[in-house]
Amino acid sequence: MVRRIDPTEKLVSSHVRKERFVCIIQTVTQRIRGEAFRSTSNRIVDDLNGAEKFIALTHAEVLGPSDEILARAQFMLVNKNHIVWVLPADDRAPDESDADA
């Protein structure tokens, strides 16, 4: 990681800070649950409206109509042009079971 002091005496780093959030993404044909990442200085919508064509998900699960898991992937890219909506989920990993159930 490169660190330097800019002319305004502010510490500048090459490390990009990201925040993890669990979400459900509805595409045109599928619903996907997984962990996405956003810049700590941006809102989720700012990252979704950014220049990148894809959003990266980790611990992704493709869900069926009754929330059954159709497929799992440690890493998945979703084309932003196919996203209908994004819903933040609770802050636990998709494969954790509900202890109260």
C-alpha positions as CSV (number, residue, x, y, z in Angstrom):
1,M,0.0,0.0,0.0
2,V,1.4,3.4,-1.0
3,R,0.9,6.3,1.4
4,R,1.8,9.9,0.7
5,I,1.0,13.4,1.9
6,D,-0.7,15.6,-0.7
7,P,-0.2,19.4,-1.0
8,T,-3.0,20.1,1.5
9,E,-1.2,17.8,4.1
10,K,-3.8,15.2,3.8
11,L,-2.8,11.5,4.0
12,V,-3.4,9.8,0.7
13,S,-3.5,6.0,0.3
14,S,-3.8,3.7,-2.7
15,H,-6.1,1.4,-0.6
16,V,-9.8,1.7,-1.5
17,R,-12.0,1.3,1.6
18,K,-15.1,-0.9,1.0
19,E,-18.0,-1.8,3.2
20,R,-19.7,-5.2,3.0
21,F,-23.5,-5.5,3.0
22,V,-25.8,-8.4,2.5
23,C,-28.4,-7.9,-0.2
24,I,-31.0,-9.5,-2.4
25,I,-30.9,-8.6,-6.0
26,Q,-33.8,-9.1,-8.4
27,T,-32.7,-9.4,-12.0
28,V,-35.0,-9.8,-15.0
29,T,-35.2,-13.6,-14.5
30,Q,-33.6,-14.5,-11.1
31,R,-33.4,-13.4,-7.5
32,I,-29.9,-13.5,-6.0
33,R,-28.8,-13.2,-2.3
34,G,-25.2,-12.4,-1.5
35,E,-22.6,-10.0,-0.1
36,A,-21.8,-6.9,-2.1
37,F,-19.4,-4.1,-1.4
38,R,-19.7,-0.4,-1.6
39,S,-17.3,2.5,-1.2
40,T,-17.5,3.9,2.4
41,S,-17.7,7.4,1.0
42,N,-20.7,6.6,-1.4
43,R,-24.3,5.5,-1.1
44,I,-25.3,2.1,-2.6
45,V,-27.1,3.9,-5.4
46,D,-23.9,5.8,-6.2
47,D,-22.0,2.6,-6.7
48,L,-24.8,1.1,-8.8
49,N,-24.9,4.2,-11.0
50,G,-21.1,4.1,-11.5
51,A,-19.3,3.4,-14.7
52,E,-18.6,-0.3,-14.0
53,K,-21.0,-2.6,-15.9
54,F,-21.1,-5.4,-13.2
55,I,-21.6,-5.6,-9.5
56,A,-19.5,-8.2,-7.7
57,L,-21.1,-10.6,-5.1
58,T,-19.5,-13.1,-2.8
59,H,-21.2,-16.0,-1.1
60,A,-24.0,-15.7,-3.7
61,E,-27.1,-17.9,-3.9
62,V,-29.5,-18.0,-6.8
63,L,-33.0,-18.4,-5.3
64,G,-36.1,-20.1,-6.8
65,P,-39.7,-18.9,-6.5
66,S,-40.1,-20.5,-3.0
67,D,-36.7,-19.2,-1.8
68,E,-35.1,-22.6,-2.4
69,I,-31.4,-22.4,-3.4
70,L,-30.9,-23.3,-7.0
71,A,-27.2,-22.6,-7.2
72,R,-24.3,-21.3,-5.0
73,A,-21.1,-19.5,-6.0
74,Q,-18.3,-18.0,-3.9
75,F,-18.0,-15.2,-6.5
76,M,-20.5,-13.9,-9.0
77,L,-20.7,-10.9,-11.3
78,V,-24.1,-9.5,-12.1
79,N,-24.7,-7.2,-15.1
80,K,-26.2,-3.9,-13.8
81,N,-28.3,-3.6,-16.9
82,H,-30.3,-6.7,-15.7
83,I,-31.0,-5.5,-12.2
84,V,-34.6,-4.6,-11.4
85,W,-34.1,-3.8,-7.7
86,V,-31.7,-4.2,-4.8
87,L,-32.9,-4.9,-1.2
88,P,-30.5,-4.7,1.7
89,A,-30.9,-7.9,3.8
90,D,-30.1,-8.5,7.4
91,D,-26.3,-8.4,8.3
92,R,-25.6,-12.2,8.4
93,A,-24.0,-14.5,5.9
94,P,-26.5,-16.2,3.5
95,D,-25.5,-19.7,4.7
96,E,-26.0,-19.0,8.4
97,S,-29.1,-20.7,9.8
98,D,-31.6,-18.9,12.0
99,A,-31.0,-20.1,15.5
100,D,-34.5,-19.0,16.7
101,A,-36.4,-21.1,14.1
